[in-house]
Amino acid sequence: NQVEAVLTPSYLNPLNTFAFNNIVAVFETNNLTDLAHKYGKEAVKFNPDSFEAWRNLSQLAKTTDTERQEAFANMKRLDPLNTTIGVAK
């Protein structure tokens, strides 16, 4: 609950992409995969022009194949010269 509270906007704490991306990483690292997925989707809705938000969403355990393909498409849109997007490591 305290981690999610960081995403409650206020005058001195405006909502931002950096906070979303960090929260998603914290949840995923701590095996709170449902929350990571929830806020991963919120992050790309909040800022659809954030390459990092789309990259995070593409790497989450709970991301569906359809969501992953959408993330790859948006990553290519944002970085068209990157030939490694969607390539397995």
C-alpha positions as protocol buffer text, in pm:
chain_id: "A"
residue {
  index: 1
  type: ASN
  ca { x: 0 y: 0 z: 0 }
}
residue {
  index: 2
  type: GLN
  ca { x: 281 y: 242 z: 79 }
}
residue {
  index: 3
  type: VAL
  ca { x: 450 y: 178 z: -255 }
}
residue {
  index: 4
  type: GLU
  ca { x: 124 y: 232 z: -441 }
}
residue {
  index: 5
  type: ALA
  ca { x: 74 y: 557 z: -248 }
}
residue {
  index: 6
  type: VAL
  ca { x: 371 y: 702 z: -438 }
}
residue {
  index: 7
  type: LEU
  ca { x: 149 y: 694 z: -747 }
}
residue {
  index: 8
  type: THR
  ca { x: -118 y: 910 z: -587 }
}
residue {
  index: 9
  type: PRO
  ca { x: -65 y: 1251 z: -743 }
}
residue {
  index: 10
  type: SER
  ca { x: -63 y: 1564 z: -533 }
}
residue {
  index: 11
  type: TYR
  ca { x: 58 y: 1920 z: -567 }
}
residue {
  index: 12
  type: LEU
  ca { x: 408 y: 1835 z: -441 }
}
residue {
  index: 13
  type: ASN
  ca { x: 410 y: 1486 z: -591 }
}
residue {
  index: 14
  type: PRO
  ca { x: 288 y: 1500 z: -952 }
}
residue {
  index: 15
  type: LEU
  ca { x: 246 y: 1173 z: -1138 }
}
residue {
  index: 16
  type: ASN
  ca { x: 541 y: 1099 z: -1368 }
}
residue {
  index: 17
  type: THR
  ca { x: 681 y: 825 z: -1589 }
}
residue {
  index: 18
  type: PHE
  ca { x: 992 y: 777 z: -1375 }
}
residue {
  index: 19
  type: ALA
  ca { x: 779 y: 689 z: -1071 }
}
residue {
  index: 20
  type: PHE
  ca { x: 567 y: 445 z: -1273 }
}
residue {
  index: 21
  type: ASN
  ca { x: 874 y: 268 z: -1414 }
}
residue {
  index: 22
  type: ASN
  ca { x: 1039 y: 238 z: -1074 }
}
residue {
  index: 23
  type: ILE
  ca { x: 723 y: 105 z: -910 }
}
residue {
  index: 24
  type: VAL
  ca { x: 679 y: -154 z: -1185 }
}
residue {
  index: 25
  type: ALA
  ca { x: 1038 y: -272 z: -1135 }
}
residue {
  index: 26
  type: VAL
  ca { x: 994 y: -292 z: -756 }
}
residue {
  index: 27
  type: PHE
  ca { x: 677 y: -499 z: -788 }
}
residue {
  index: 28
  type: GLU
  ca { x: 824 y: -735 z: -1049 }
}
residue {
  index: 29
  type: THR
  ca { x: 1147 y: -784 z: -854 }
}
residue {
  index: 30
  type: ASN
  ca { x: 949 y: -873 z: -542 }
}
residue {
  index: 31
  type: ASN
  ca { x: 725 y: -1125 z: -721 }
}
residue {
  index: 32
  type: LEU
  ca { x: 420 y: -901 z: -703 }
}
residue {
  index: 33
  type: THR
  ca { x: 360 y: -975 z: -1069 }
}
residue {
  index: 34
  type: ASP
  ca { x: -9 y: -883 z: -1075 }
}
residue {
  index: 35
  type: LEU
  ca { x: 66 y: -535 z: -943 }
}
residue {
  index: 36
  type: ALA
  ca { x: 366 y: -500 z: -1176 }
}
residue {
  index: 37
  type: HIS
  ca { x: 144 y: -584 z: -1474 }
}
residue {
  index: 38
  type: LYS
  ca { x: -133 y: -350 z: -1357 }
}
residue {
  index: 39
  type: TYR
  ca { x: 103 y: -54 z: -1322 }
}
residue {
  index: 40
  type: GLY
  ca { x: 300 y: -149 z: -1633 }
}
residue {
  index: 41
  type: LYS
  ca { x: -19 y: -103 z: -1834 }
}
residue {
  index: 42
  type: GLU
  ca { x: -94 y: 220 z: -1646 }
}
residue {
  index: 43
  type: ALA
  ca { x: 255 y: 351 z: -1728 }
}
residue {
  index: 44
  type: VAL
  ca { x: 210 y: 313 z: -2103 }
}
residue {
  index: 45
  type: LYS
  ca { x: -138 y: 462 z: -2079 }
}
residue {
  index: 46
  type: PHE
  ca { x: 4 y: 758 z: -1884 }
}
residue {
  index: 47
  type: ASN
  ca { x: 291 y: 812 z: -2131 }
}
residue {
  index: 48
  type: PRO
  ca { x: 259 y: 618 z: -2458 }
}
residue {
  index: 49
  type: ASP
  ca { x: 576 y: 787 z: -2585 }
}
residue {
  index: 50
  type: SER
  ca { x: 800 y: 636 z: -2315 }
}
residue {
  index: 51
  type: PHE
  ca { x: 1028 y: 373 z: -2464 }
}
residue {
  index: 52
  type: GLU
  ca { x: 1124 y: 258 z: -2114 }
}
residue {
  index: 53
  type: ALA
  ca { x: 760 y: 206 z: -2011 }
}
residue {
  index: 54
  type: TRP
  ca { x: 697 y: -9 z: -2319 }
}
residue {
  index: 55
  type: ARG
  ca { x: 1021 y: -202 z: -2261 }
}
residue {
  index: 56
  type: ASN
  ca { x: 921 y: -268 z: -1900 }
}
residue {
  index: 57
  type: LEU
  ca { x: 579 y: -391 z: -2008 }
}
residue {
  index: 58
  type: SER
  ca { x: 734 y: -624 z: -2265 }
}
residue {
  index: 59
  type: GLN
  ca { x: 949 y: -790 z: -1997 }
}
residue {
  index: 60
  type: LEU
  ca { x: 690 y: -852 z: -1727 }
}
residue {
  index: 61
  type: ALA
  ca { x: 598 y: -1210 z: -1636 }
}
residue {
  index: 62
  type: LYS
  ca { x: 222 y: -1146 z: -1662 }
}
residue {
  index: 63
  type: THR
  ca { x: 235 y: -966 z: -1998 }
}
residue {
  index: 64
  type: THR
  ca { x: 33 y: -1149 z: -2262 }
}
residue {
  index: 65
  type: ASP
  ca { x: 171 y: -1224 z: -2608 }
}
residue {
  index: 66
  type: THR
  ca { x: -65 y: -965 z: -2756 }
}
residue {
  index: 67
  type: GLU
  ca { x: 52 y: -699 z: -2510 }
}
residue {
  index: 68
  type: ARG
  ca { x: 415 y: -793 z: -2575 }
}
residue {
  index: 69
  type: GLN
  ca { x: 369 y: -756 z: -2952 }
}
residue {
  index: 70
  type: GLU
  ca { x: 203 y: -417 z: -2896 }
}
residue {
  index: 71
  type: ALA
  ca { x: 496 y: -315 z: -2674 }
}
residue {
  index: 72
  type: PHE
  ca { x: 747 y: -422 z: -2943 }
}
residue {
  index: 73
  type: ALA
  ca { x: 553 y: -227 z: -3208 }
}
residue {
  index: 74
  type: ASN
  ca { x: 556 y: 86 z: -2994 }
}
residue {
  index: 75
  type: MET
  ca { x: 925 y: 43 z: -2911 }
}
residue {
  index: 76
  type: LYS
  ca { x: 998 y: 23 z: -3286 }
}
residue {
  index: 77
  type: ARG
  ca { x: 782 y: 332 z: -3341 }
}
residue {
  index: 78
  type: LEU
  ca { x: 984 y: 521 z: -3081 }
}
residue {
  index: 79
  type: ASP
  ca { x: 1326 y: 387 z: -3190 }
}
residue {
  index: 80
  type: PRO
  ca { x: 1294 y: 283 z: -3556 }
}
residue {
  index: 81
  type: LEU
  ca { x: 1668 y: 228 z: -3606 }
}
residue {
  index: 82
  type: ASN
  ca { x: 1697 y: -22 z: -3320 }
}
residue {
  index: 83
  type: THR
  ca { x: 1721 y: -367 z: -3481 }
}
residue {
  index: 84
  type: THR
  ca { x: 1731 y: -558 z: -3151 }
}
residue {
  index: 85
  type: ILE
  ca { x: 1370 y: -494 z: -3044 }
}
residue {
  index: 86
  type: GLY
  ca { x: 1186 y: -823 z: -3006 }
}
residue {
  index: 87
  type: VAL
  ca { x: 1498 y: -1033 z: -3063 }
}
residue {
  index: 88
  type: ALA
  ca { x: 1548 y: -1308 z: -2806 }
}
residue {
  index: 89
  type: LYS
  ca { x: 1866 y: -1279 z: -2604 }
}
